[in-house]
Amino acid sequence: MASSSLPLNPALRKSYDLRGTVGRGLGAGDARSLGLRFASLARARGLQRIATSRDGRVSSPELEGALVEGLLDGGIDVTRMPLGPTPLVSFAINRLRLDGGIMVTGSHNPADQNGFKLLLGGHPVYGEMLGALWEAEPAMAPGGSVREVELTGDYIDALLAEVEGLPPTPVAFDSGNGATGEVVEQLARRLPVATVTLHTRIDGSFPNHHPDPSVPENLEELSEAVRRNGCSFGFAFDGDGDRVGLVDETGAIVWADQLLLLLARDVLAERPGSAIVADVKSSRTLFDGIAAAGGRAVMGPSGYVLVRERMLREGAPLAGEMSGHIFFGDRWHHADDGLYVAMRAMRAISRSGRTLRQFRESLPPTFATPELRLPCPDDRKAEVLSAVGARVEASGAAIDRTDGLRVTETDGWWLLRASGTEPKLTARCEAGSPEALARLEERLQEHLRAAGLS
């Protein structure tokens, strides 16, 4: 069968996965084509056993069904899992010793969008390997099979093992109507603590708030629930469950880099001297804190796939980025798993001997923006970054080009980089006072305006 007979829209290709708007560039035909092409890619490497699952978006059942058809046409042995979070696919690959997996998910993107996250041979499919999907000549192959597998109970058992023996501490969870909903309800019933659950009914229209815990307004209901119910902390998950947000007992946000420092201290107590990887959007407080705790701080590029790959190269037991993707390599399977991170955070807080608020307030005072997402067409990203970089160089400020531009000035630092998943630039500023932060933000805006981005 020639590739032209089952086309795959090239516009779906993003940095680390495939995404598009359903009905306008993404449909069942693309999903079936992807399945057949992925089958060819896998079988060429001697890999045969692939897991599939889907999130709760309205379009996900049709796309996952077509994907499975394509995999079966390509001779793949499919392990088909029910609706659930992305980390369950990684869990299944590890538990059942599968060769790879495909998750149908739009992650935190708008409800009318969807996509596919791919794993093969123990690694995410991205870069040249992702591009190979369009170069492949998909061909039918005999021998495909499908089996239905349910591992939610085993997954919850593994999560509970991390908090066994901890003192009972009330906790709140917000699934944001995303794919973690049913797992969170089952987990809450089995946790030996008082729990409050929010928005666990899976609904791909996201009727309450968008499931993106890196956006402060999406944590407002969780913060209120924590205060109202006397919880010690609260966790929020993104649409497919691979990212996490955290608030303390007062409802104040504990940012992802602060959470990573909490976890790093706990990990380094058992593994002194280890490398801890964080992305360029993270606070200087994190990098300094890792060093103070006896670790080796490694700054890497943003992008959840790149953070994971850097963790593997460094042999690091822990890695994370400001968007809320956090990975454990010590006794988990190098997956970004929001629910597992929540269990490890509960453990770390208990072992620290302090409340989460006390931890947060013990950190050096800094003033920072959340991650800013600035609309910018994909074909203008490089041009804007180049123009801003030239202006900064002319000013004499120090630039780190690990990923985009991380600029250090007297007032603090700011970052500007291209998003790998959306037509946006992402930015963050951090300073030692509100006044200094305002000056940094204004200088960044000046650079953007001069580059033609208002």
C-alpha positions as CSV (number, residue, x, y, z in Angstrom):
1,M,0.0,0.0,0.0
2,A,1.6,3.3,-1.0
3,S,1.9,6.1,1.5
4,S,-0.2,8.4,-0.7
5,S,-3.2,6.2,-0.3
6,L,-3.2,6.9,3.5
7,P,-1.9,10.4,3.9
8,L,-0.9,11.9,7.2
9,N,-1.3,15.7,7.5
10,P,2.3,17.1,7.9
11,A,0.8,20.1,9.8
12,L,0.2,17.8,12.7
13,R,3.9,17.4,13.4
14,K,5.0,19.3,16.5
15,S,8.3,19.2,18.3
16,Y,7.5,16.2,20.5
17,D,4.1,14.8,19.3
18,L,1.3,15.2,16.8
19,R,-1.5,17.7,17.4
20,G,-4.2,19.5,15.5
21,T,-7.7,20.8,15.4
22,V,-10.3,18.0,14.9
23,G,-12.2,18.4,11.7
24,R,-9.8,21.0,10.4
25,G,-6.6,19.1,9.7
26,L,-7.0,16.1,12.0
27,G,-9.4,13.3,11.5
28,A,-9.9,9.5,11.7
29,G,-8.0,9.0,8.4
30,D,-4.9,10.6,10.0
31,A,-5.2,8.4,13.0
32,R,-5.4,5.2,10.9
33,S,-2.5,6.4,8.8
34,L,-0.5,7.1,11.9
35,G,-1.2,3.6,13.2
36,L,-0.1,2.0,10.0
37,R,3.0,4.2,9.7
38,F,3.9,3.6,13.4
39,A,3.6,-0.1,12.8
40,S,6.1,0.1,10.0
41,L,8.5,2.1,12.1
42,A,8.2,-0.4,15.0
43,R,8.4,-3.6,13.0
44,A,11.5,-2.3,11.2
45,R,13.1,-2.2,14.6
46,G,11.9,-5.6,15.6
47,L,9.2,-4.2,17.9
48,Q,5.8,-5.6,17.9
49,R,3.8,-5.0,21.1
50,I,2.2,-1.6,21.4
51,A,-0.2,-0.1,24.0
52,T,-2.9,2.4,23.3
53,S,-5.2,4.6,25.4
54,R,-7.1,7.8,25.2
55,D,-8.1,10.8,27.2
56,G,-11.6,12.1,27.8
57,R,-11.9,14.5,24.9
58,V,-15.0,14.2,22.7
59,S,-13.0,13.2,19.7
60,S,-10.7,10.7,21.4
61,P,-12.8,7.5,21.0
62,E,-13.1,7.8,17.2
63,L,-9.4,8.7,16.9
64,E,-8.2,5.9,19.1
65,G,-10.4,3.4,17.3
66,A,-9.0,4.4,13.9
67,L,-5.5,4.3,15.4
68,V,-6.0,0.7,16.5
69,E,-7.2,-0.2,13.0
70,G,-4.0,1.1,11.5
71,L,-1.8,-0.7,14.0
72,L,-3.7,-4.0,13.4
73,D,-3.4,-3.5,9.6
74,G,0.3,-3.1,10.1
75,G,0.6,-6.4,12.0
76,I,1.0,-5.0,15.5
77,D,0.0,-6.8,18.7
78,V,-2.1,-4.1,20.4
79,T,-2.6,-3.9,24.1
80,R,-5.7,-1.7,24.3
81,M,-6.4,0.2,27.5
82,P,-9.5,2.0,28.6
83,L,-9.8,5.8,28.9
84,G,-7.2,7.0,31.4
85,P,-4.2,9.3,32.0
86,T,-1.1,9.2,29.9
87,P,1.0,7.8,32.8
88,L,-1.0,4.6,32.7
89,V,0.4,3.9,29.2
90,S,4.0,4.2,30.5
91,F,3.0,2.1,33.5
92,A,1.6,-0.6,31.2
93,I,4.7,-0.6,29.0
94,N,6.9,-1.1,32.1
95,R,4.7,-3.6,33.8
96,L,3.9,-5.7,30.8
97,R,7.3,-5.3,29.1
98,L,5.8,-3.8,25.9
99,D,7.7,-2.2,23.1
100,G,5.9,1.1,23.0
101,G,2.7,3.0,23.2
102,I,0.5,5.7,21.7
103,M,-1.7,7.9,23.8
104,V,-4.5,9.8,22.1
105,T,-4.6,13.2,23.9
106,G,-4.8,16.9,23.4
107,S,-3.1,17.4,26.8
108,H,-3.7,21.0,27.9
109,N,-4.7,22.3,24.5
110,P,-8.2,23.7,23.7
111,A,-11.1,21.2,23.7
112,D,-11.4,21.2,19.9
113,Q,-7.9,20.0,19.5
114,N,-6.4,16.5,19.9
115,G,-3.2,14.6,19.2
116,F,-0.9,11.7,19.8
117,K,2.0,11.1,22.2
118,L,4.3,8.3,21.0
119,L,6.7,6.0,22.8
120,L,8.9,3.4,21.2
121,G,11.8,1.3,22.5
122,G,11.8,3.0,25.8
123,H,11.9,6.6,24.5
124,P,9.5,9.3,23.2
125,V,9.3,9.5,19.5
126,Y,10.4,13.0,18.5
127,G,12.8,14.8,16.1
128,E,14.1,12.7,13.2
129,M,12.2,9.6,14.3
130,L,9.0,11.6,14.4
131,G,9.7,12.8,10.9
132,A,10.3,9.3,9.8
133,L,6.5,8.7,10.1
134,W,6.0,10.8,7.0
135,E,8.9,9.1,5.1
136,A,7.7,5.6,5.8
137,E,6.0,3.5,3.2
138,P,3.2,2.0,5.2
139,A,2.3,-1.5,4.2
140,M,-0.2,-4.0,5.4
141,A,1.2,-6.9,7.4
142,P,-0.4,-10.1,8.7
143,G,-0.6,-11.2,12.3
144,G,-2.0,-8.2,14.1
145,S,-3.9,-8.9,17.3
146,V,-5.7,-6.9,20.0
147,R,-6.3,-7.6,23.7
148,E,-8.1,-5.4,26.3
149,V,-6.1,-4.8,29.5
150,E,-7.2,-2.9,32.7
151,L,-4.3,-2.0,35.0
152,T,-5.8,0.8,37.1
153,G,-5.9,-1.2,40.3
154,D,-2.2,-2.2,39.9
155,Y,-1.3,1.4,39.2
156,I,-3.1,2.6,42.3
157,D,-1.3,-0.1,44.3
158,A,2.0,1.3,43.1
159,L,1.0,4.9,44.0
160,L,-0.1,3.9,47.5
161,A,3.2,2.2,48.2
162,E,4.8,5.6,48.2
163,V,2.7,6.9,51.1
164,E,2.4,3.8,53.1
165,G,3.0,4.6,56.8
166,L,2.7,8.3,56.5
167,P,0.7,10.2,59.1
168,P,-2.9,11.0,57.9
169,T,-2.9,14.4,56.3
170,P,-6.0,15.8,54.6
171,V,-5.5,16.4,50.9
172,A,-7.5,17.8,48.0
173,F,-7.3,16.8,44.3
174,D,-8.6,18.6,41.2
175,S,-8.8,16.6,38.0
176,G,-10.2,19.5,36.0
177,N,-12.6,17.1,34.2
178,G,-9.6,15.5,32.6
179,A,-8.5,11.9,32.2
180,T,-7.3,11.5,35.8
181,G,-10.8,11.7,37.2
182,E,-11.7,8.0,37.7
183,V,-8.2,7.2,38.9
184,V,-8.3,10.0,41.4
185,E,-11.7,8.9,42.8
186,Q,-10.4,5.3,43.2
187,L,-7.1,6.6,44.8
188,A,-9.0,8.9,47.2
189,R,-11.2,6.0,48.4
190,R,-8.1,4.0,49.3
191,L,-5.9,6.7,50.8
192,P,-5.9,6.5,54.6
193,V,-6.5,10.2,54.9
194,A,-9.4,12.6,54.5
195,T,-9.7,13.6,50.8
196,V,-11.6,16.2,48.8
197,T,-12.0,15.7,45.1
198,L,-13.0,18.3,42.5
199,H,-14.1,17.9,38.9
200,T,-13.4,14.2,38.6
201,R,-16.3,13.6,36.1
202,I,-14.4,13.1,32.9
203,D,-15.8,15.7,30.4
204,G,-13.8,16.7,27.3
205,S,-15.6,20.0,27.1
206,F,-13.9,21.0,30.4
207,P,-17.0,22.8,31.8
208,N,-15.4,24.1,35.0
209,H,-11.9,25.3,34.2
210,H,-9.3,24.3,31.7
211,P,-7.1,21.5,33.0
212,D,-3.8,23.3,32.9
213,P,-2.2,23.7,36.4
214,S,0.5,26.0,35.2
215,V,-2.1,28.8,34.9
216,P,-2.9,30.4,38.2
217,E,-6.6,31.0,37.7
218,N,-7.0,27.2,37.1
219,L,-6.0,26.6,40.7
220,E,-8.5,29.0,42.3
221,E,-11.1,26.4,43.0
222,L,-8.5,24.1,44.4
223,S,-7.1,26.8,46.7
224,E,-10.6,27.6,48.0
225,A,-11.4,23.9,48.6
226,V,-8.1,23.5,50.6
227,R,-8.9,26.4,52.8
228,R,-12.5,25.5,53.3
229,N,-11.9,21.9,54.2
230,G,-8.7,22.4,56.3
231,C,-6.5,20.4,53.9
232,S,-2.7,20.4,54.3
233,F,-2.2,20.8,50.5
234,G,-3.9,20.3,47.2
235,F,-2.9,18.9,43.8
236,A,-4.2,19.7,40.4
237,F,-3.6,17.7,37.2
238,D,-3.6,18.6,33.6
239,G,-5.9,17.0,30.9
240,D,-3.9,13.8,30.5
241,G,-2.4,13.6,33.9
242,D,1.3,13.9,33.2
243,R,1.6,17.4,34.9
244,V,0.8,18.6,38.4
245,G,0.2,21.8,40.2
246,L,0.4,22.3,44.0
247,V,-1.1,24.7,46.6
248,D,-0.3,24.8,50.3
249,E,-2.6,24.9,53.3
250,T,-3.3,28.6,52.8
251,G,-4.2,28.1,49.2
252,A,-1.0,29.7,48.0
253,I,0.6,28.3,44.8
254,V,3.8,26.3,45.2
255,W,5.4,26.8,41.8
256,A,6.8,23.8,39.9
257,D,10.4,24.8,40.5
258,Q,9.7,25.1,44.2
259,L,8.1,21.7,44.2
260,L,11.1,20.4,42.4
261,L,13.3,21.8,45.2
262,L,11.2,20.1,47.8
263,L,11.5,16.8,46.0
264,A,15.2,17.3,45.3
265,R,16.0,17.7,49.0
266,D,14.2,14.5,49.8
267,V,15.9,12.6,46.9
268,L,19.4,14.0,47.8
269,A,19.0,12.9,51.4
270,E,19.1,9.3,50.0
271,R,21.3,9.9,47.0
272,P,23.8,12.7,47.9
273,G,25.8,14.1,45.1
274,S,23.3,13.2,42.4
275,A,22.5,15.3,39.4
276,I,19.1,17.0,39.4
277,V,17.9,18.4,36.1
278,A,15.7,21.5,35.7
279,D,14.8,23.5,32.7
280,V,15.9,27.1,31.8
281,K,12.6,28.5,33.0
282,S,13.4,27.5,36.6
283,S,14.3,29.9,39.4
284,R,17.8,30.6,40.4
285,T,16.6,29.6,43.9
286,L,16.1,26.1,42.6
287,F,19.6,25.7,41.2
288,D,21.2,27.3,44.3
289,G,19.0,25.1,46.5
290,I,20.1,21.9,44.8
291,A,23.7,22.8,45.3
292,A,23.1,23.6,49.0
293,A,21.4,20.2,49.5
294,G,24.5,18.5,48.1
295,G,23.3,17.9,44.6
296,R,24.7,18.8,41.2
297,A,22.3,21.2,39.5
298,V,22.0,20.8,35.7
299,M,20.2,23.4,33.6
300,G,18.7,22.0,30.4
301,P,16.4,23.1,27.6
302,S,12.6,23.3,28.2
303,G,10.3,20.7,26.6
304,Y,9.2,17.6,28.5
305,V,10.9,15.2,26.1
306,L,14.2,17.1,26.3
307,V,14.1,17.2,30.1
308,R,13.6,13.4,30.2
309,E,16.4,12.7,27.8
310,R,18.8,15.0,29.7
311,M,17.9,13.2,32.9
312,L,18.8,9.8,31.3
313,R,22.1,11.2,30.0
314,E,23.0,12.6,33.4
315,G,21.8,9.5,35.3
316,A,19.7,11.8,37.4
317,P,17.2,10.5,39.8
318,L,14.9,13.5,39.4
319,A,14.2,16.1,36.7
320,G,11.5,18.6,36.0
321,E,10.4,21.8,34.3
322,M,8.2,24.8,35.1
323,S,5.2,23.6,33.2
324,G,4.8,20.8,35.8
325,H,6.3,17.8,34.1
326,I,8.4,16.1,36.7
327,F,10.2,12.8,36.2
328,F,11.6,10.3,38.7
329,G,14.4,7.9,37.7
330,D,15.1,6.4,41.1
331,R,12.3,4.0,41.5
332,W,9.8,4.8,38.8
333,H,10.1,4.4,35.1
334,H,11.3,7.8,34.0
335,A,7.7,8.9,33.2
336,D,6.2,12.3,33.9
337,D,3.3,11.2,36.1
338,G,1.3,13.9,38.0
339,L,-0.3,11.4,40.4
340,Y,3.0,9.7,41.3
341,V,4.6,13.2,41.8
342,A,1.7,14.0,44.2
343,M,2.5,10.8,46.2
344,R,6.2,11.6,46.4
345,A,5.5,15.2,47.4
346,M,3.2,14.0,50.2
347,R,6.1,11.8,51.3
348,A,8.7,14.6,51.1
349,I,6.5,17.0,53.0
350,S,6.0,14.5,55.8
351,R,9.8,13.6,56.0
352,S,10.8,17.3,56.0
353,G,9.1,17.8,59.4
354,R,7.6,21.1,58.2
355,T,4.3,22.1,56.7
356,L,4.2,23.0,53.0
357,R,3.6,26.6,54.0
358,Q,6.7,26.6,56.2
359,F,8.7,25.2,53.3
360,R,7.5,27.8,50.9
361,E,8.1,30.7,53.3
362,S,11.6,29.4,54.1
363,L,12.7,30.1,50.5
364,P,14.6,33.3,49.7
365,P,12.1,36.0,48.7
366,T,11.8,36.4,45.0
367,F,9.3,37.9,42.7
368,A,8.5,36.2,39.4
369,T,5.9,36.0,36.7
370,P,4.2,32.7,36.0
371,E,5.0,31.3,32.6
372,L,3.9,33.8,30.0
373,R,2.6,32.5,26.7
374,L,2.8,35.0,24.0
375,P,1.0,34.3,20.7
376,C,3.5,34.1,17.8
377,P,3.1,32.3,14.5
378,D,5.4,29.3,14.2
379,D,7.1,30.8,11.1
380,R,8.1,33.9,13.0
381,K,9.5,32.4,16.2
382,A,13.1,32.2,15.0
383,E,13.0,35.7,13.5
384,V,11.7,37.3,16.7
385,L,14.2,35.4,18.9
386,S,17.1,36.5,16.6
387,A,16.0,40.1,16.7
388,V,15.6,40.2,20.4
389,G,19.0,38.4,20.9
390,A,20.7,41.0,18.7
391,R,19.3,43.9,20.8
392,V,20.3,42.2,24.1
393,E,23.8,41.5,22.8
394,A,24.1,45.2,21.9
395,S,23.1,46.2,25.5
396,G,25.9,44.1,27.0
397,A,23.7,41.9,29.1
398,A,24.7,38.2,29.7
399,I,22.9,35.6,27.6
400,D,22.6,31.9,28.1
401,R,21.4,30.2,24.9
402,T,20.7,26.7,26.3
403,D,17.2,27.1,25.1
404,G,16.1,30.5,23.6
405,L,17.5,33.5,25.5
406,R,18.0,33.5,29.3
407,V,19.2,37.0,30.0
408,T,20.8,38.1,33.3
409,E,20.6,41.7,34.2
410,T,21.2,43.7,37.4
411,D,17.5,43.5,38.3
412,G,17.3,39.7,37.8
413,W,16.8,37.5,34.8
414,W,14.3,36.9,32.1
415,L,13.7,34.1,29.5
416,L,12.3,34.1,26.0
417,R,12.0,30.9,24.1
418,A,9.9,29.2,21.4
419,S,7.1,26.8,22.6
420,G,7.5,23.4,21.1
421,T,3.8,22.6,21.3
422,E,1.9,25.8,20.5
423,P,2.3,28.8,18.1
424,K,3.6,30.9,21.0
425,L,6.7,32.2,22.6
426,T,7.1,31.5,26.3
427,A,8.6,33.9,28.8
428,R,9.4,34.3,32.4
429,C,11.0,37.0,34.6
430,E,12.4,36.8,38.1
431,A,13.7,39.6,40.3
432,G,14.4,40.5,43.9
433,S,11.6,43.0,44.3
434,P,8.3,44.0,42.7
435,E,9.9,47.1,41.3
436,A,12.8,45.2,39.7
437,L,10.3,42.7,38.3
438,A,8.3,45.4,36.7
439,R,11.4,46.9,35.1
440,L,12.4,43.4,33.7
441,E,8.9,42.9,32.2
442,E,9.0,46.3,30.6
443,R,12.4,45.7,29.1
444,L,11.2,42.4,27.7
445,Q,8.1,44.1,26.2
446,E,10.4,46.8,24.7
447,H,12.5,44.1,23.0
448,L,9.3,42.3,21.7
449,R,7.8,45.5,20.3
450,A,11.1,46.3,18.6
451,A,11.0,42.8,17.0
452,G,7.5,43.5,15.7
453,L,5.6,41.4,18.3
454,S,3.1,43.5,20.3
